[in-house]
Amino acid sequence: MTDELPAAAMPTLYIFLDEGGNFDFSTTGSQYFTLTCVSLYRPFKLHTGLDTYKYNLIEHRLVPRIEMEYFHCADDNKHVRGKVFSMLADSIPQDSVDSVVVEKRKTGPALQPPEKFYPKMLGYLLRYAVEKASHGIGEVVVITDNLPVAKKRKAIEKAVKTVLASMLPEATPYRVMHHSSRAHYGLQIADYFNWAIYRKWEHDDASSHQKIKLQIRSEFDIFKTGTRYYY
């Protein structure tokens, strides 16, 4: 038995998901909701660099949080945040990031329940990301953070299955997996990209966004007047 794959085997497309904002559609909720994915093929070149940087922070007692386990953009201090964004700009391929931006006040009441809202928005995002894949796909693996809400987990799995089953060749497998972001640099990378996009829209702060703008392939305002999206 061998772990080696045939040379002609098509690569697996990994899609890492993150989100910003909340599901509160009242005036006290966030103005925007963002759903962002990072599409990557192995080898994941940045993982080693992030791991080295994390342990450099620990060894030199520069950790931004007590017992830093992982990178989390909202909690990391500005120096760590700046360094990680520079690493993303240098190591993540251009046009690897797609995002759907929802101005929540424009969302009709029928679409607001998470089990309806999430599959619709995720469906738009996944369809575009897979359609823009740079070459043939052997398998699609969608990875999200662990989700405590059962309805949300089911909504994600429904969206993945609905979209991918309708657009991939019949023999192309796909999976959705829920991992802890603490254990996966792919999810931490998605968190950083989504944070920058969310900050741009929710807080009119594009300073971090500017650093990684070449990596962002699409940033779609889903309810922009007069615009039709992929469905």
C-alpha positions in Angstrom: 0.0 0.0 0.0 1.3 3.5 -0.9 0.3 7.1 -0.1 1.5 8.2 -3.5 -1.1 9.5 -5.9 -1.0 8.9 -9.7 0.9 11.7 -11.4 -2.1 12.5 -13.6 -4.6 12.7 -10.7 -6.4 16.0 -10.6 -5.9 18.1 -7.5 -8.4 18.6 -4.7 -9.8 22.1 -4.4 -10.0 23.2 -0.7 -12.5 26.0 0.1 -12.1 27.6 3.6 -15.1 29.6 4.8 -15.5 32.5 7.3 -18.1 35.1 8.0 -18.5 38.5 9.5 -21.5 40.3 11.1 -24.5 38.6 12.7 -27.9 37.2 12.0 -29.7 40.0 13.9 -31.7 41.8 11.3 -33.0 44.5 13.7 -31.6 48.0 13.9 -29.2 46.8 16.7 -27.6 44.2 14.5 -24.6 44.7 12.2 -25.2 46.7 9.0 -23.5 44.1 6.8 -23.0 40.3 6.7 -20.0 39.0 4.8 -19.3 35.5 3.7 -15.8 34.8 2.4 -14.0 31.8 1.0 -10.4 31.2 0.2 -9.8 28.6 -2.5 -6.5 26.8 -2.3 -4.7 23.7 -3.7 -2.0 21.8 -1.9 0.8 22.3 -0.9 -0.4 25.0 1.5 2.7 27.1 1.3 1.9 29.6 4.0 1.2 27.1 6.8 4.9 26.6 7.7 5.5 30.3 7.7 2.6 30.9 10.1 3.6 28.1 12.3 7.2 29.5 12.5 5.9 33.0 13.3 3.5 31.8 16.0 6.3 30.0 17.8 8.7 33.0 17.4 6.0 35.1 19.2 5.8 32.5 21.9 9.6 32.1 22.4 10.2 35.8 22.5 7.2 36.4 24.8 5.5 38.6 22.2 2.2 36.8 22.1 -0.7 39.2 21.8 -2.9 37.0 24.0 -2.4 34.8 27.0 -1.4 31.3 25.8 -1.9 32.1 22.1 -3.1 29.0 20.3 -3.9 30.4 16.9 -4.2 33.6 14.9 -7.5 35.4 15.2 -7.6 38.8 13.4 -10.0 40.5 15.8 -8.0 39.5 18.8 -4.4 39.9 17.5 -2.6 43.1 18.2 -1.9 45.6 15.4 1.8 44.4 15.0 0.8 40.7 14.6 -2.1 41.7 12.4 0.2 43.7 10.1 2.8 40.9 9.9 0.1 38.3 9.0 -1.4 40.5 6.3 2.0 40.9 4.8 2.5 37.2 4.8 -0.9 36.7 3.1 0.0 39.2 0.4 3.3 37.5 -0.3 2.2 33.9 -0.1 -1.5 33.4 -1.0 -2.0 33.3 -4.8 -3.7 36.2 -6.4 -7.4 35.8 -7.2 -7.9 33.2 -4.5 -10.5 34.9 -2.4 -14.2 35.5 -3.0 -16.8 37.2 -0.8 -20.5 37.9 -0.8 -21.5 41.1 1.0 -25.0 41.5 2.2 -26.5 44.8 3.3 -28.9 43.3 5.8 -31.6 46.0 5.7 -32.3 45.0 2.1 -33.0 41.4 3.1 -36.7 40.5 2.9 -38.3 38.9 6.0 -38.8 35.5 4.3 -35.1 35.2 3.7 -33.9 36.2 7.1 -34.1 32.9 9.0 -30.6 31.3 9.1 -31.8 28.1 7.5 -32.9 30.1 4.4 -30.4 33.0 4.4 -27.2 31.0 4.8 -27.8 28.4 2.0 -28.8 31.2 -0.4 -25.7 33.3 0.2 -23.3 30.4 0.4 -24.8 29.0 -2.8 -23.9 32.2 -4.6 -20.4 32.2 -3.2 -19.6 28.5 -3.9 -20.9 28.6 -7.4 -18.6 31.4 -8.3 -15.6 30.0 -6.6 -15.9 26.6 -8.2 -16.7 28.1 -11.7 -13.5 30.1 -11.5 -11.2 27.2 -10.4 -8.1 27.5 -12.5 -7.9 23.9 -13.7 -9.6 20.5 -13.4 -10.8 19.5 -10.0 -10.4 16.0 -8.6 -12.5 16.7 -5.5 -14.0 19.7 -3.7 -13.5 19.9 0.1 -15.4 22.7 1.9 -14.1 23.4 5.4 -15.8 25.6 8.0 -15.2 26.3 11.6 -17.0 24.1 14.1 -20.6 25.3 14.3 -22.5 25.0 17.6 -25.9 25.7 16.0 -27.4 22.6 14.4 -29.6 24.6 12.0 -26.6 26.5 10.7 -24.6 23.3 10.2 -27.5 21.7 8.3 -27.9 24.9 6.2 -24.2 24.8 5.2 -24.3 21.2 4.3 -27.5 21.7 2.3 -26.0 24.6 0.3 -22.8 22.7 -0.4 -24.6 19.6 -1.7 -27.2 21.6 -3.7 -24.7 23.8 -5.5 -21.9 21.3 -6.1 -24.1 18.5 -7.1 -25.7 20.7 -9.8 -22.5 22.0 -11.3 -19.7 19.3 -10.9 -19.3 16.4 -13.2 -21.3 13.4 -11.9 -18.2 11.5 -10.8 -16.5 14.4 -9.0 -16.7 13.9 -5.2 -17.3 16.7 -2.7 -17.3 17.0 1.0 -18.1 19.5 3.8 -16.1 19.3 7.0 -16.3 21.3 10.3 -13.0 21.8 11.9 -11.7 23.9 14.8 -10.1 27.1 13.5 -7.5 26.6 16.3 -6.3 23.5 14.5 -6.3 24.7 10.9 -4.3 27.5 9.3 -6.7 27.5 6.3 -9.5 28.7 8.5 -7.3 31.3 10.2 -6.3 32.6 6.8 -10.0 32.9 5.8 -10.7 34.7 9.1 -8.0 37.3 8.2 -9.4 37.9 4.7 -13.0 38.1 5.9 -12.0 40.5 8.7 -10.4 42.9 6.2 -13.5 42.7 3.9 -15.9 43.2 6.8 -14.0 46.1 8.2 -14.1 47.8 4.8 -17.9 47.6 4.5 -19.1 47.8 8.1 -16.6 50.4 9.4 -15.4 52.1 6.2 -11.9 51.0 7.1 -10.0 49.7 4.0 -6.5 49.9 5.5 -6.0 46.1 5.8 -8.0 45.4 2.7 -5.5 47.4 0.6 -2.7 45.1 1.7 -4.4 42.0 0.3 -6.5 43.4 -2.5 -4.6 41.4 -5.2 -5.7 38.2 -3.5 -9.4 39.2 -3.6 -11.0 38.0 -6.9 -14.6 39.0 -6.2 -16.4 41.1 -3.5 -20.0 41.1 -4.5 -22.6 43.3 -3.0 -25.5 40.9 -3.4 -28.3 43.4 -3.2 -26.7 46.1 -5.2 -29.5 47.9 -7.2 -29.8 46.6 -10.8 -27.3 43.8 -10.5 -28.0 40.2 -11.1 -25.8 37.5 -9.6 -25.1 34.0 -10.6 -28.5 32.4 -10.1 
